Amino acid sequence: MKLLFDFLPIALFFVAYKLADIYVATGVLIVVTLAQVGWVWLRQRRVEKLPLFTAGLVLVLGGATLLLHDPVFVKWKPTVVNWLFAIAFIGSLFIGQKPLLARMLGEQLELPLPVWVKLTLAWAIFFLAMGAANLYVAFTFDENTWVNFKLFGMLGLTLLFVLAQAAYMSRHIKPDDTSSKEL
């Protein structure tokens, strides 16, 4: 359910683009993203940093697109987000005791530190590549192709990468002794 909630702005951006144009879609993206942050705040009385940061980027870059009537700003948003994620993942290897993935998933998964480091580097490379792919598609192909890539291409590549990461992690997860005991 959370995954659907997280992809709602992108999906509605896509629908609005197909029904109208990039400017209407950008307006929808801004409104839906801010509504999401507001909804989370009303339900939890707090919002995590990542959704706030993303909403800020949507507001600034989407706002620039609408104000200057130039879609280049909204086209840069996925790249900026992906590259900032890459910087955070790489930076976590030098700041703190554990890589970012170990901090995020360490309570759910017990993996050796070298595995966490490899996973973190893999995610950083993935985010760098996704940012570059977004720029390539945005500025090499027509706008419609970029909008399709933004929803289907980036989502598909992310799902494939997550599956590859899960397969890699599964090789390093220790079996739970309590699950094999009889009742």
Phi and psi in degrees as GROMACS dihedral restraints (atoms count N, CA, C in turn):
[ dihedral_restraints ]
;  ai    aj    ak    al  type     phi  dphi    fc
    3     4     5     6     1   -63.3    20    10
    4     5     6     7     1   -37.8    20    10
    6     7     8     9     1   -60.8    20    10
    7     8     9    10     1   -43.4    20    10
    9    10    11    12     1   -63.2    20    10
   10    11    12    13     1   -41.5    20    10
   12    13    14    15     1   -62.5    20    10
   13    14    15    16     1   -42.0    20    10
   15    16    17    18     1   -67.5    20    10
   16    17    18    19     1   -33.2    20    10
   18    19    20    21     1   -92.0    20    10
   19    20    21    22     1    -0.8    20    10
   21    22    23    24     1   -56.9    20    10
   22    23    24    25     1   -47.4    20    10
   24    25    26    27     1   -59.5    20    10
   25    26    27    28     1   -39.9    20    10
   27    28    29    30     1   -67.2    20    10
   28    29    30    31     1   -43.6    20    10
   30    31    32    33     1   -63.4    20    10
   31    32    33    34     1   -43.1    20    10
   33    34    35    36     1   -70.9    20    10
   34    35    36    37     1   -33.0    20    10
   36    37    38    39     1   -58.3    20    10
   37    38    39    40     1   -47.1    20    10
   39    40    41    42     1   -59.9    20    10
   40    41    42    43     1   -49.6    20    10
   42    43    44    45     1   -61.5    20    10
   43    44    45    46     1   -45.4    20    10
   45    46    47    48     1   -63.4    20    10
   46    47    48    49     1   -38.0    20    10
   48    49    50    51     1   -63.5    20    10
   49    50    51    52     1   -45.0    20    10
   51    52    53    54     1   -66.2    20    10
   52    53    54    55     1   -32.0    20    10
   54    55    56    57     1   -86.7    20    10
   55    56    57    58     1   -23.5    20    10
   57    58    59    60     1  -135.6    20    10
   58    59    60    61     1  -103.2    20    10
   60    61    62    63     1  -157.0    20    10
   61    62    63    64     1  -176.4    20    10
   63    64    65    66     1   -63.5    20    10
   64    65    66    67     1   -31.3    20    10
   66    67    68    69     1   -76.2    20    10
   67    68    69    70     1   -41.7    20    10
   69    70    71    72     1   -63.6    20    10
   70    71    72    73     1   -44.0    20    10
   72    73    74    75     1   -60.5    20    10
   73    74    75    76     1   -40.3    20    10
   75    76    77    78     1   -65.2    20    10
   76    77    78    79     1   -42.6    20    10
   78    79    80    81     1   -60.0    20    10
   79    80    81    82     1   -43.4    20    10
   81    82    83    84     1   -62.0    20    10
   82    83    84    85     1   -43.8    20    10
   84    85    86    87     1   -57.7    20    10
   85    86    87    88     1   -45.7    20    10
   87    88    89    90     1   -62.6    20    10
   88    89    90    91     1   -50.8    20    10
   90    91    92    93     1   -61.9    20    10
   91    92    93    94     1   -46.5    20    10
   93    94    95    96     1   -66.9    20    10
   94    95    96    97     1   -40.7    20    10
   96    97    98    99     1   -63.3    20    10
   97    98    99   100     1   -45.9    20    10
   99   100   101   102     1   -66.1    20    10
  100   101   102   103     1   -37.0    20    10
  102   103   104   105     1   -63.9    20    10
  103   104   105   106     1   -39.6    20    10
  105   106   107   108     1   -60.3    20    10
  106   107   108   109     1   -47.7    20    10
  108   109   110   111     1   -61.4    20    10
  109   110   111   112     1   -42.8    20    10
  111   112   113   114     1   -62.6    20    10
  112   113   114   115     1   -42.1    20    10
  114   115   116   117     1   -61.4    20    10
  115   116   117   118     1   -46.6    20    10
  117   118   119   120     1   -62.1    20    10
  118   119   120   121     1   -42.6    20    10
  120   121   122   123     1   -64.1    20    10
  121   122   123   124     1   -42.7    20    10
  123   124   125   126     1   -63.4    20    10
  124   125   126   127     1   -36.3    20    10
  126   127   128   129     1   -81.0    20    10
  127   128   129   130     1   -35.4    20    10
  129   130   131   132     1  -115.6    20    10
  130   131   132   133     1    -9.2    20    10
  132   133   134   135     1    58.9    20    10
  133   134   135   136     1    23.7    20    10
  135   136   137   138     1  -164.2    20    10
  136   137   138   139     1   153.5    20    10
  138   139   140   141     1  -131.3    20    10
  139   140   141   142     1   133.1    20    10
  141   142   143   144     1   -65.2    20    10
  142   143   144   145     1   160.2    20    10
  144   145   146   147     1   -63.2    20    10
  145   146   147   148     1   -40.9    20    10
  147   148   149   150     1   -60.3    20    10
  148   149   150   151     1   -50.2    20    10
  150   151   152   153     1   -63.2    20    10
  151   152   153   154     1   -34.1    20    10
  153   154   155   156     1   -66.1    20    10
  154   155   156   157     1   -43.2    20    10
  156   157   158   159     1   -63.3    20    10
  157   158   159   160     1   -46.4    20    10
  159   160   161   162     1   -61.8    20    10
  160   161   162   163     1   -42.4    20    10
  162   163   164   165     1   -62.0    20    10
  163   164   165   166     1   -39.5    20    10
  165   166   167   168     1   -62.0    20    10
  166   167   168   169     1   -43.7    20    10
  168   169   170   171     1   -64.1    20    10
  169   170   171   172     1   -42.5    20    10
  171   172   173   174     1   -60.3    20    10
  172   173   174   175     1   -43.6    20    10
  174   175   176   177     1   -64.7    20    10
  175   176   177   178     1   -46.6    20    10
  177   178   179   180     1   -69.7    20    10
  178   179   180   181     1   -53.9    20    10
  180   181   182   183     1   -73.4    20    10
  181   182   183   184     1   -38.6    20    10
  183   184   185   186     1   -66.6    20    10
  184   185   186   187     1   -40.9    20    10
  186   187   188   189     1   -61.9    20    10
  187   188   189   190     1   -40.6    20    10
  189   190   191   192     1   -64.4    20    10
  190   191   192   193     1   -39.0    20    10
  192   193   194   195     1   -59.8    20    10
  193   194   195   196     1   -45.6    20    10
  195   196   197   198     1   -71.6    20    10
  196   197   198   199     1   -44.3    20    10
  198   199   200   201     1   -65.1    20    10
  199   200   201   202     1   -43.7    20    10
  201   202   203   204     1   -94.8    20    10
  202   203   204   205     1    -1.3    20    10
  204   205   206   207     1    51.9    20    10
  205   206   207   208     1    50.3    20    10
  207   208   209   210     1  -141.0    20    10
  208   209   210   211     1   113.2    20    10
  210   211   212   213     1   -70.1    20    10
  211   212   213   214     1    -6.0    20    10
  213   214   215   216     1   -57.6    20    10
  214   215   216   217     1   -34.9    20    10
  216   217   218   219     1   -67.8    20    10
  217   218   219   220     1   -45.6    20    10
  219   220   221   222     1   -69.7    20    10
  220   221   222   223     1   -27.3    20    10
  222   223   224   225     1   -69.0    20    10
  223   224   225   226     1   -27.7    20    10
  225   226   227   228     1   -78.1    20    10
  226   227   228   229     1   -21.9    20    10
  228   229   230   231     1   -53.7    20    10
  229   230   231   232     1   -50.5    20    10
  231   232   233   234     1   -59.8    20    10
  232   233   234   235     1   -36.2    20    10
  234   235   236   237     1   -67.2    20    10
  235   236   237   238     1   -46.1    20    10
  237   238   239   240     1   -59.5    20    10
  238   239   240   241     1   -46.3    20    10
  240   241   242   243     1   -61.3    20    10
  241   242   243   244     1   -49.2    20    10
  243   244   245   246     1   -62.4    20    10
  244   245   246   247     1   -43.1    20    10
  246   247   248   249     1   -69.8    20    10
  247   248   249   250     1   -33.2    20    10
  249   250   251   252     1   -68.5    20    10
  250   251   252   253     1   -36.7    20    10
  252   253   254   255     1   -60.5    20    10
  253   254   255   256     1   -45.0    20    10
  255   256   257   258     1   -59.3    20    10
  256   257   258   259     1   -43.6    20    10
  258   259   260   261     1   -61.9    20    10
  259   260   261   262     1   -42.3    20    10
  261   262   263   264     1   -63.0    20    10
  262   263   264   265     1   -43.2    20    10
  264   265   266   267     1   -66.0    20    10
  265   266   267   268     1   -44.5    20    10
  267   268   269   270     1   -66.1    20    10
  268   269   270   271     1   -44.6    20    10
  270   271   272   273     1   -59.3    20    10
  271   272   273   274     1   -33.4    20    10
  273   274   275   276     1   -66.7    20    10
  274   275   276   277     1   -18.1    20    10
  276   277   278   279     1   -73.5    20    10
  277   278   279   280     1   -19.2    20    10
  279   280   281   282     1  -112.1    20    10
  280   281   282   283     1   -15.1    20    10
  282   283   284   285     1  -117.3    20    10
  283   284   285   286     1   124.3    20    10
  285   286   287   288     1    91.3    20    10
  286   287   288   289     1   176.9    20    10
  288   289   290   291     1   -83.8    20    10
  289   290   291   292     1   -27.4    20    10
  291   292   293   294     1  -130.3    20    10
  292   293   294   295     1   151.1    20    10
  294   295   296   297     1   -63.2    20    10
  295   296   297   298     1   159.4    20    10
  297   298   299   300     1   -55.6    20    10
  298   299   300   301     1   -43.5    20    10
  300   301   302   303     1   -62.0    20    10
  301   302   303   304     1   -37.8    20    10
  303   304   305   306     1   -64.9    20    10
  304   305   306   307     1   -37.0    20    10
  306   307   308   309     1   -68.4    20    10
  307   308   309   310     1   -37.3    20    10
  309   310   311   312     1   -76.6    20    10
  310   311   312   313     1   -40.4    20    10
  312   313   314   315     1  -116.4    20    10
  313   314   315   316     1     1.2    20    10
  315   316   317   318     1   -59.9    20    10
  316   317   318   319     1   -27.0    20    10
  318   319   320   321     1   -79.3    20    10
  319   320   321   322     1   -24.1    20    10
  321   322   323   324     1   -92.2    20    10
  322   323   324   325     1   -29.1    20    10
  324   325   326   327     1  -129.4    20    10
  325   326   327   328     1   137.9    20    10
  327   328   329   330     1  -108.6    20    10
  328   329   330   331     1   107.3    20    10
  330   331   332   333     1  -128.4    20    10
  331   332   333   334     1   151.2    20    10
  333   334   335   336     1   -64.9    20    10
  334   335   336   337     1   150.1    20    10
  336   337   338   339     1   -53.5    20    10
  337   338   339   340     1   -43.7    20    10
  339   340   341   342     1   -60.3    20    10
  340   341   342   343     1   -31.4    20    10
  342   343   344   345     1   -69.7    20    10
  343   344   345   346     1   -42.9    20    10
  345   346   347   348     1   -60.3    20    10
  346   347   348   349     1   -40.0    20    10
  348   349   350   351     1   -64.0    20    10
  349   350   351   352     1   -45.9    20    10
  351   352   353   354     1   -62.2    20    10
  352   353   354   355     1   -43.0    20    10
  354   355   356   357     1   -63.4    20    10
  355   356   357   358     1   -42.0    20    10
  357   358   359   360     1   -63.7    20    10
  358   359   360   361     1   -44.0    20    10
  360   361   362   363     1   -63.5    20    10
  361   362   363   364     1   -39.6    20    10
  363   364   365   366     1   -62.0    20    10
  364   365   366   367     1   -42.7    20    10
  366   367   368   369     1   -65.6    20    10
  367   368   369   370     1   -40.3    20    10
  369   370   371   372     1   -61.4    20    10
  370   371   372   373     1   -45.2    20    10
  372   373   374   375     1   -63.9    20    10
  373   374   375   376     1   -41.7    20    10
  375   376   377   378     1   -59.6    20    10
  376   377   378   379     1   -46.5    20    10
  378   379   380   381     1   -64.8    20    10
  379   380   381   382     1   -38.7    20    10
  381   382   383   384     1   -62.1    20    10
  382   383   384   385     1   -44.1    20    10
  384   385   386   387     1   -65.9    20    10
  385   386   387   388     1   -40.0    20    10
  387   388   389   390     1   -64.7    20    10
  388   389   390   391     1   -40.1    20    10
  390   391   392   393     1   -62.8    20    10
  391   392   393   394     1   -43.2    20    10
  393   394   395   396     1   -66.5    20    10
  394   395   396   397     1   -41.1    20    10
  396   397   398   399     1   -62.0    20    10
  397   398   399   400     1   -40.2    20    10
  399   400   401   402     1   -60.7    20    10
  400   401   402   403     1   -46.4    20    10
  402   403   404   405     1   -63.0    20    10
  403   404   405   406     1   -41.6    20    10
  405   406   407   408     1   -59.6    20    10
  406   407   408   409     1   -50.0    20    10
  408   409   410   411     1   -67.5    20    10
  409   410   411   412     1   -42.6    20    10
  411   412   413   414     1   -62.2    20    10
  412   413   414   415     1   -36.0    20    10
  414   415   416   417     1  -111.5    20    10
  415   416   417   418     1     4.2    20    10
  417   418   419   420     1  -109.9    20    10
  418   419   420   421     1   -33.3    20    10
  420   421   422   423     1  -109.4    20    10
  421   422   423   424     1   173.2    20    10
  423   424   425   426     1   -72.3    20    10
  424   425   426   427     1   165.8    20    10
  426   427   428   429     1   -59.2    20    10
  427   428   429   430     1   -40.5    20    10
  429   430   431   432     1   -62.1    20    10
  430   431   432   433     1   -41.9    20    10
  432   433   434   435     1   -62.8    20    10
  433   434   435   436     1   -41.3    20    10
  435   436   437   438     1   -62.7    20    10
  436   437   438   439     1   -44.1    20    10
  438   439   440   441     1   -61.8    20    10
  439   440   441   442     1   -43.1    20    10
  441   442   443   444     1   -62.8    20    10
  442   443   444   445     1   -43.1    20    10
  444   445   446   447     1   -63.6    20    10
  445   446   447   448     1   -41.0    20    10
  447   448   449   450     1   -57.2    20    10
  448   449   450   451     1   -41.3    20    10
  450   451   452   453     1   -85.7    20    10
  451   452   453   454     1   -59.4    20    10
  453   454   455   456     1   -82.3    20    10
  454   455   456   457     1   -43.2    20    10
  456   457   458   459     1   -67.5    20    10
  457   458   459   460     1   -51.0    20    10
  459   460   461   462     1   -67.4    20    10
  460   461   462   463     1   -39.6    20    10
  462   463   464   465     1   -65.3    20    10
  463   464   465   466     1   -45.5    20    10
  465   466   467   468     1   -62.0    20    10
  466   467   468   469     1   -45.7    20    10
  468   469   470   471     1   -62.8    20    10
  469   470   471   472     1   -39.0    20    10
  471   472   473   474     1   -65.1    20    10
  472   473   474   475     1   -44.2    20    10
  474   475   476   477     1   -62.6    20    10
  475   476   477   478     1   -42.5    20    10
  477   478   479   480     1   -61.2    20    10
  478   479   480   481     1   -42.7    20    10
  480   481   482   483     1   -65.5    20    10
  481   482   483   484     1   -41.4    20    10
  483   484   485   486     1   -61.9    20    10
  484   485   486   487     1   -42.1    20    10
  486   487   488   489     1   -63.0    20    10
  487   488   489   490     1   -41.5    20    10
  489   490   491   492     1   -63.4    20    10
  490   491   492   493     1   -41.2    20    10
  492   493   494   495     1   -64.8    20    10
  493   494   495   496     1   -40.9    20    10
  495   496   497   498     1   -62.5    20    10
  496   497   498   499     1   -42.5    20    10
  498   499   500   501     1   -62.3    20    10
  499   500   501   502     1   -42.6    20    10
  501   502   503   504     1   -64.0    20    10
  502   503   504   505     1   -45.4    20    10
  504   505   506   507     1   -65.1    20    10
  505   506   507   508     1   -35.9    20    10
  507   508   509   510     1   -61.2    20    10
  508   509   510   511     1   -26.9    20    10
  510   511   512   513     1   -69.7    20    10
  511   512   513   514     1   -19.7    20    10
  513   514   515   516     1  -109.4    20    10
  514   515   516   517     1    -2.2    20    10
  516   517   518   519     1   -84.3    20    10
  517   518   519   520     1   131.9    20    10
  519   520   521   522     1   -80.9    20    10
  520   521   522   523     1   138.2    20    10
  522   523   524   525     1   -62.9    20    10
  523   524   525   526     1   145.4    20    10
  525   526   527   528     1   -83.6    20    10
  526   527   528   529     1   116.9    20    10
  528   529   530   531     1   -63.3    20    10
  529   530   531   532     1   -32.8    20    10
  531   532   533   534     1   -70.6    20    10
  532   533   534   535     1   -24.3    20    10
  534   535   536   537     1   -74.7    20    10
  535   536   537   538     1   -20.0    20    10
  537   538   539   540     1   -95.2    20    10
  538   539   540   541     1    -5.5    20    10
  540   541   542   543     1   -76.0    20    10
  541   542   543   544     1   143.2    20    10
  543   544   545   546     1   -79.6    20    10
  544   545   546   547     1   152.4    20    10
